[in-house]
Amino acid sequence: MTQKTSALNNKNTSWSGRFNEPVAELVKKYTASVGFDYRLAEFDIQGSLAHAQMLGAQKIISLEDVKVIEAGLAEILLEIQAGQFEWLLDLEDVHLNIEKRLTDKIGDAGKRLHTGRSRNDQVATDVRLWLRATTDQVIAALKKLQLSLLDLADAHFDTVMPGFTHLQVAQPVTFGHHLMAYVEMLNRDGQRFTDCRRRINRLPLGAAALAGTSYPIDRELVAKKLGFDGVCENSLDAVSDRDFAIEFTFAASLVMTHLSRLSEELILWSSPRFAFVDIADRFCTGSSIMPQKKNPDVPELVRGKTGRVYGHLTALLTLMKGQPLAYNKDNQEDKEPLFDTADTLLVTLEIYADMMRGIAVNKENMRQAASEGYATATDLADYLAKKGMPFRDAHEVVALAVRYAVDKKVELSDLPLATLQQFAPKIIDDVYAVLTLEGSLNSRNHIGGTAPVQVKAAIARAKAALNL
């Protein structure tokens, strides 16, 4: 949208009659929000239409005025969508800009629109309408990313890789199983946003400045017209509450946390020392001095932008912590961090969904890494425990066997049967089936386990939950 700004005399503001001198130019620039809250314009018009229709239904204004207001707002919406609306700095914010333009178009009927409301409940309504729509976009974007992960997991449900703890080789898992961990994280993220949406979807309009209004308004009618689940039931809280913005930013921070973790893994896995995956060239850049470099810029920026979103959460919490009831000008500072959080999250989800479809997997390198580091040591301990040895004793026996193998620079599966029996006579030749990577994987055959059959089942459940 192309935006224009210009200045007016102070006499054109909605509140100038109280003052003896115009606002200083620097103060205008410092206090104005139209430079960023203009993005609420379409939602402001939605709220104004519902408010005007309610005023008409309650006979607070005439039905003729309602029709004129509707027509004027429809014209203004077209101007905004075409980038032809002139945003005026002296009018401070999106609300006064639209109201002034409406009055210029339709006269006194435009002045009657603000009957029974304040900018305090108006902005709270606009932000909730915008955030509700944005939350729906986020939920859809989360599902799109999950689908990308599910498709990649399905292609590698039995691809062996090392599972790590402390970034040390722990036990064999499948790459599909590893990816499904992130699908689970995104499931929780989706649930959080769905839950958050319920608290966003309450109507503040009708609270007016802070105490309600003396006009016989019908708040439930406005809520129904705007698709809200109900109204905010305390007028003081309605205009001053920003919990919903903080909650959205917290949920966004957790999504970014999860994607930052995955980013760190992609960065490690794509390095030559791991060489587990290759990220498509379109998500990477080169070096200005080292011609061989292929830098994973997108995952690195996701890590960095995670800190940015955390900062917005801290800013919003700090913004609210010292405010007495009800509305304070401080709350103007809620929008930029909220807007940037939403923008950052949505573009990150979009690019991640595409990037995961461009991941090439090096199965051989993954398997080789899983075969090193004594990843099946726990399987040997379980093998002994199943033969009657207390697990703690079995753990100690296997630890000694691992130390021996380390000294010999071989894997446990390379040790002769006679050598293994020196550590535990219970061991017989069936042990080698246990020490294989496939044997280890297949033994974890329960819900949540890494057995390929269970990974397949988990993928099927996840796709069913997403209605795919």
C-alpha positions in Angstrom: 0.0 0.0 0.0 1.4 3.4 -0.9 1.1 5.8 2.0 1.0 9.6 2.1 1.4 11.9 5.1 1.0 15.6 5.5 0.4 18.1 8.3 -2.8 20.1 9.4 -3.5 22.8 11.8 -4.1 21.8 15.4 -7.7 23.0 15.0 -8.5 19.9 13.0 -7.8 17.5 15.8 -10.8 16.0 17.6 -9.8 17.4 21.0 -8.2 20.8 20.3 -10.9 22.9 21.9 -9.5 22.2 25.3 -6.0 23.7 24.5 -4.7 27.2 24.2 -1.7 26.5 21.9 -1.0 23.9 19.2 1.0 20.8 19.8 4.6 21.2 19.1 5.7 19.6 15.8 8.2 17.4 17.6 5.5 16.2 20.0 3.2 15.5 17.0 5.8 13.2 15.5 6.6 11.6 18.8 3.0 10.8 19.8 1.5 10.0 16.5 0.9 6.3 15.7 -0.5 6.6 12.2 2.9 5.6 10.7 2.3 2.1 11.9 -1.3 1.6 13.0 -2.6 2.4 9.5 -2.5 -1.3 9.0 -5.5 -1.6 11.2 -7.6 0.4 8.8 -9.7 -2.3 7.3 -10.5 -3.7 10.8 -11.3 -0.2 12.0 -13.8 0.1 9.2 -15.3 -3.3 10.1 -15.7 -2.2 13.7 -17.2 1.2 12.7 -19.7 -0.5 10.4 -20.9 -2.8 13.2 -21.0 0.1 15.6 -23.1 2.3 13.3 -25.5 -0.5 12.5 -26.0 -1.1 16.2 -26.6 2.7 16.8 -29.2 2.6 14.1 -30.9 -0.5 15.5 -31.0 1.1 18.9 -32.4 4.3 17.4 -29.4 6.3 18.8 -28.8 7.6 15.3 -31.2 7.5 12.3 -31.2 4.7 9.8 -30.6 7.3 7.1 -27.3 8.3 8.8 -26.4 4.6 9.0 -26.8 4.2 5.2 -24.7 7.3 4.6 -22.0 6.1 7.0 -22.0 2.7 5.3 -21.6 4.2 1.9 -18.9 6.6 3.0 -16.9 3.9 4.8 -17.2 1.6 1.7 -15.6 4.4 -0.4 -12.8 5.0 2.1 -12.1 1.3 2.2 -11.6 1.3 -1.6 -9.3 4.3 -1.3 -7.2 2.5 1.3 -7.0 -0.7 -0.7 -5.9 1.2 -3.8 -3.2 3.1 -1.8 -4.9 6.4 -2.5 -5.8 7.4 1.1 -3.8 10.3 2.5 -2.7 9.6 6.0 -2.4 12.8 8.0 0.1 13.1 10.8 -1.9 15.8 12.6 -4.7 13.4 13.0 -2.5 11.1 15.1 -3.8 7.7 14.3 -5.7 5.5 12.0 -9.0 6.1 13.8 -9.1 9.9 13.5 -7.8 9.8 9.9 -10.7 7.6 8.8 -13.2 9.6 10.9 -12.0 12.9 9.4 -12.2 11.6 5.9 -15.7 10.2 6.5 -16.9 13.6 7.9 -15.4 15.3 4.9 -17.3 13.0 2.6 -20.7 12.8 4.3 -20.9 15.7 6.8 -22.7 15.5 10.1 -23.6 11.8 9.8 -19.8 11.1 10.0 -19.6 13.1 13.2 -22.4 10.9 14.7 -20.4 7.7 14.2 -18.4 8.2 17.4 -21.5 8.3 19.5 -21.2 5.9 22.4 -17.6 4.9 21.9 -14.0 6.1 22.6 -10.8 5.6 20.8 -9.8 3.5 23.8 -12.4 0.8 23.2 -12.1 1.4 19.4 -8.4 0.6 19.2 -8.8 -2.4 21.5 -11.4 -3.7 19.2 -9.3 -3.1 16.1 -6.3 -4.8 17.5 -8.4 -7.8 18.5 -9.9 -8.1 15.0 -6.5 -7.8 13.4 -4.9 -10.3 15.7 -7.8 -12.8 15.3 -7.3 -12.8 11.6 -3.5 -13.0 12.0 -3.8 -15.9 14.5 -5.9 -17.8 11.8 -3.0 -17.2 9.4 -0.5 -18.5 11.9 -2.5 -21.7 12.6 -2.7 -22.3 8.8 1.0 -21.7 8.4 1.8 -24.1 11.2 -0.2 -26.8 9.5 1.6 -26.1 6.2 5.0 -26.5 7.9 3.8 -29.7 9.6 2.9 -31.1 6.2 6.4 -30.4 4.9 7.9 -32.2 7.9 5.5 -35.1 7.6 6.3 -35.6 4.0 10.0 -35.6 4.7 9.5 -37.9 7.7 7.5 -40.3 5.6 10.3 -40.5 3.0 12.8 -41.3 5.8 10.7 -43.3 8.3 13.4 -46.0 8.4 16.5 -43.9 7.6 19.0 -44.6 10.4 20.7 -41.8 12.2 22.3 -41.3 15.6 20.2 -39.9 18.3 22.1 -37.5 20.6 22.1 -36.4 24.2 24.6 -33.7 25.2 25.4 -33.7 21.5 27.0 -37.1 22.0 25.9 -40.2 20.2 23.3 -41.9 22.4 21.1 -44.4 20.6 20.0 -45.1 17.0 16.8 -43.4 15.9 15.3 -42.8 12.4 15.4 -39.5 10.7 11.7 -39.7 10.4 11.3 -40.1 14.1 13.6 -37.1 14.7 11.5 -35.0 12.4 8.3 -36.1 14.1 9.5 -34.6 17.4 9.2 -31.2 15.7 5.7 -32.1 14.4 4.8 -32.7 18.0 6.2 -29.3 19.1 4.2 -27.6 16.3 1.1 -29.5 17.5 1.4 -27.8 20.9 2.1 -24.5 19.2 -1.1 -24.8 17.2 -3.0 -25.7 20.4 -1.6 -22.6 22.1 -2.7 -20.3 19.3 -6.1 -21.9 19.1 -6.5 -21.4 22.9 -5.1 -17.8 22.6 -7.7 -17.1 19.9 -10.5 -17.7 22.3 -9.3 -15.0 24.6 -8.6 -12.6 21.7 -12.2 -13.1 20.5 -14.0 -10.9 23.0 -15.4 -7.5 22.2 -14.2 -4.4 24.1 -16.4 -2.0 22.1 -19.0 -0.4 24.4 -16.6 0.1 27.2 -16.1 3.6 25.8 -13.2 5.5 27.5 -13.3 3.4 30.7 -16.7 3.4 32.4 -19.1 2.4 29.7 -21.6 4.7 28.1 -24.9 6.3 29.0 -26.4 5.5 25.5 -28.7 2.4 25.3 -26.2 0.4 23.3 -26.4 -3.4 22.5 -22.9 -4.8 22.9 -24.0 -8.4 22.1 -25.4 -7.3 18.8 -22.0 -5.7 17.8 -20.2 -8.8 19.0 -22.4 -11.0 16.8 -21.9 -8.8 13.8 -18.1 -8.9 14.2 -18.0 -12.6 15.0 -16.8 -12.3 18.6 -17.7 -15.1 21.0 -18.8 -12.6 23.6 -18.0 -9.2 25.2 -15.4 -8.1 27.7 -17.4 -7.9 30.9 -15.6 -5.1 32.8 -15.2 -1.8 31.1 -12.0 -0.9 32.9 -10.4 -4.2 31.9 -11.8 -4.0 28.4 -9.9 -0.9 27.4 -6.6 -1.6 29.3 -6.2 -5.3 28.8 -3.3 -6.4 26.5 -3.0 -9.9 27.9 -4.1 -11.2 24.5 -1.2 -9.4 22.7 1.3 -10.7 25.3 -0.1 -14.2 25.0 0.1 -14.2 21.2 3.7 -13.0 21.4 4.5 -15.7 24.0 3.1 -18.3 21.8 5.0 -16.9 18.9 8.2 -17.0 21.0 7.7 -20.7 21.6 7.3 -21.4 17.9 10.5 -19.5 17.2 12.2 -21.5 20.0 11.3 -24.7 18.3 12.4 -23.5 14.9 15.6 -22.1 16.3 16.4 -25.6 17.7 15.7 -27.1 14.3 17.8 -24.4 12.7 20.7 -25.3 14.9 20.4 -28.9 13.9 20.2 -28.1 10.2 23.3 -25.9 10.6 25.2 -28.7 12.2 23.9 -31.4 9.9 24.8 -29.4 6.8 28.4 -28.8 7.8 31.0 -31.1 6.2 31.8 -32.6 9.6 28.3 -34.1 9.8 27.2 -34.0 6.1 23.8 -35.5 7.0 21.8 -33.1 4.9 22.1 -30.6 2.1 20.0 -27.4 2.2 18.8 -26.3 -1.2 20.9 -23.6 -2.8 18.0 -21.1 -2.8 18.1 -20.9 1.0 21.9 -20.4 1.2 24.5 -17.8 0.2 28.2 -17.9 -0.5 31.2 -16.0 0.8 32.7 -12.9 -0.7 36.2 -14.2 -0.1 36.0 -18.0 0.2 34.6 -19.5 -3.0 33.9 -22.9 -1.6 31.5 -21.7 1.1 27.8 -22.5 1.2 26.3 -20.7 4.2 23.0 -21.8 5.8 21.8 -18.2 6.0 18.1 -18.9 6.5 18.5 -21.2 9.6 21.0 -18.8 11.0 18.6 -15.8 10.6 15.8 -17.9 12.2 18.1 -18.2 15.2 18.7 -14.5 15.2 15.1 -13.5 14.7 14.1 -15.7 17.6 15.9 -13.3 19.9 14.1 -10.4 18.2 10.7 -12.0 19.0 11.8 -12.7 22.6 12.7 -9.0 22.8 9.1 -8.1 21.8 7.7 -10.3 24.5 9.9 -8.7 27.1 8.9 -5.2 25.8 5.2 -6.0 26.0 5.5 -7.4 29.5 7.5 -4.4 30.6 5.0 -2.1 28.9 2.1 -3.4 31.1 3.8 -4.0 34.4 3.5 -0.5 35.8 0.2 0.8 34.4 -2.6 1.7 36.7 -6.2 1.2 35.4 -7.5 2.1 32.9 -6.1 3.2 29.5 -2.7 4.9 29.3 -0.8 6.3 26.3 1.8 3.7 27.0 -0.4 1.2 25.3 0.3 2.9 22.0 3.6 1.1 22.2 2.0 -2.3 22.0 1.5 -2.3 18.3 5.0 -2.2 16.8 6.3 -5.2 18.8 3.0 -7.1 18.1 3.0 -6.3 14.4 6.7 -7.2 14.0 6.2 -10.4 16.0 3.4 -11.5 13.6 5.3 -10.5 10.5 8.5 -12.2 11.6 6.6 -15.4 12.6 4.5 -15.7 9.5 7.4 -15.2 7.0 9.5 -17.6 9.1 6.8 -20.3 8.9 6.4 -19.7 5.2 10.1 -20.0 4.3 10.6 -23.0 6.6 7.8 -24.9 5.0 9.5 -24.4 1.7 13.0 -25.0 3.0 12.1 -28.4 4.5 10.9 -29.5 1.0 14.4 -28.7 -0.3 16.3 -30.8 2.2 18.4 -33.6 0.6 19.4 -36.4 3.0 22.7 -38.3 3.0 21.5 -41.7 4.3 25.0 -43.3 4.1 26.6 -40.6 6.3 23.8 -40.8 8.8 24.1 -44.5 9.0 27.9 -44.4 9.4 27.6 -41.9 12.2 25.0 -44.1 13.9 27.4 -47.1 13.7 30.0 -45.1 15.7 30.0 -44.1 19.3 28.6 -47.3 20.8 25.0 -46.4 20.1 23.8 -49.9 20.8 25.4 -50.1 24.3 22.0 -49.7 26.0 20.6 -52.5 23.9 23.4 -54.8 25.2 22.5 -53.8 28.8 18.8 -54.5 28.1 19.8 -57.8 26.5 21.5 -58.9 29.8 18.7 -57.6 31.9 16.2 -59.7 30.0 18.4 -62.7 30.7 18.0 -62.1 34.4 20.9 -59.7 35.3 19.8 -56.7 37.4 19.9 -53.7 35.1 22.4 -51.7 37.2 24.8 -54.7 37.1 24.2 -55.0 33.4 25.0 -51.3 33.0 28.3 -51.7 34.7 29.2 -54.8 32.6 28.5 -53.0 29.4 30.4 -49.9 30.5 33.5 -52.2 31.0 32.9 -53.7 27.6 32.7 -50.3 26.0 35.9 -49.2 27.7 37.6 -52.3 26.3 36.2 -51.6 22.8 37.4 -48.0 23.0 40.9 -49.1 23.9 40.8 -51.5 20.9 39.3 -48.9 18.6 36.5 -51.1 17.6 32.7 -51.1 17.9 30.9 -53.5 20.3 29.5 -55.5 17.4 33.1 -56.1 16.2 34.1 -57.9 19.5 34.2 -61.7 19.2 31.7 -63.7 21.1 34.4 -65.1 23.4 35.5 -61.6 24.3 32.0 -60.5 25.1 31.5 -63.6 27.3 34.4 -62.6 29.4 32.3 -59.6 30.6 29.1 -61.7 30.9 28.9 -65.4 30.4 25.1 -65.1 29.7 25.9 -63.6 26.3 25.4 -66.0 23.4 25.5 -65.6 19.7 22.1 -64.1 19.4 23.6 -60.9 20.8 24.7 -59.7 17.4 21.1 -59.2 16.3 20.7 -56.9 19.3 23.8 -54.9 18.4 22.8 -54.1 14.9 21.2 -50.7 14.2 18.1 -52.3 12.8 17.8 -54.5 15.8 18.0 -51.5 18.1 15.4 -49.6 16.1 12.9 -52.4 15.8 13.1 -53.2 19.5 11.5 -49.8 20.3 8.2 -51.0 19.0 5.7 -49.1 21.1 3.8 -45.8 20.8 6.4 -43.0 20.8 9.2 -45.4 20.0 11.6 -45.1 17.0 10.8 -48.5 15.4 10.0 -47.7 11.7 6.5 -49.3 12.1 5.8 -46.9 14.9 7.1 -43.9 13.0 4.8 -44.8 10.1 1.9 -45.0 12.5 2.8 -41.7 14.1 2.9 -40.0 10.7 -0.5 -41.5 9.8 -2.0 -40.2 13.1 -0.5 -36.7 12.5 -1.9 -36.5 9.0 -5.3 -37.6 10.2 -5.2 -34.9 12.9 -4.5 -32.3 10.2 -7.3 -33.7 8.1 -4.8 -34.6 5.3 
